[in-house]
């Protein structure tokens, strides 16, 4: 059984020996902040990053949770030619005790929506950042983005969607009879970065994937697990996974075959999380003509996933899923639903290790679901910490809410 209680956004209570300290969860990003991202440091505390949009520049900033409040924002980098996009946005993550990584996106030709991935590493806990580098070396004016990081030994790894094959054709070519040709698709690629910045072990993981759905990676005991939305030449776009084995990504396999046939990118990628016993994947599909959020689980060391559980379904289900592993072997799923006008909700549902799901709980209301982008969720102690792009009618601002949950 699971009990979930909603706390006011930006507040929860913590106990010390003699005083009751009120934790301030209100967003540290302020106005003109967009595209938040959430991760956990190695101690389990949240790291919140966002883009701060100025009159002529955009900055990547982050804040770390320090017991009862967010730290003062730290600026990683800034520029005047960055991509600001609700679906494809930067990150700041801690990878090892000494190593942090960040990434952002730089426009190379706005006329054709071409942009590059830029990565910077930090070896002093995110205080200072090394000179930026680009993980792809193709030099084409094309789309590169939707980055996920991983660790392989002493190397930092990055996976991204890469549009170099789309330069000449901008998507799959068409033959004279109107059928799809074989060239020009979005690819999924990977590289690893050594401590001196050298790129190594470049790999094409999949030669045809969905153009603009986020990727995700979980670091399991058996190595990194990658999930993404695949694309066939017949326009079926289901969720696939790959595991890193001896430094190379395995041949991608479907998590589940939904059979969602869609001619354009749904901008709705999967999320993956792992605990000591299992790896779970959550995703969105409209294969049946209405929205479904699904969850499938794979046992430790098992190279296939269970039949999926339907977490939520219906015309109001928008997806944009998040996923986190709980300390008792279960998983917590987050997703958006639509209510009316531009308004909707961010919901949570817990699934235990036996696949039994709790009732659906509304974590917070969202006034503008499209502006919200891809809401982020992490678990911290007994709190689900969520963030999205909100704000008012005339400004945008990153918002943070917390939801307390207990498993009994």
Order of alpha helices (4+ residues) and beta strands (2+ residues): beta-beta-beta-beta-beta-beta-beta-beta-beta-beta-beta-beta-beta-beta-beta-beta-beta-beta-beta-beta-beta-beta-beta-beta-beta-beta-beta-alpha-beta-beta-beta
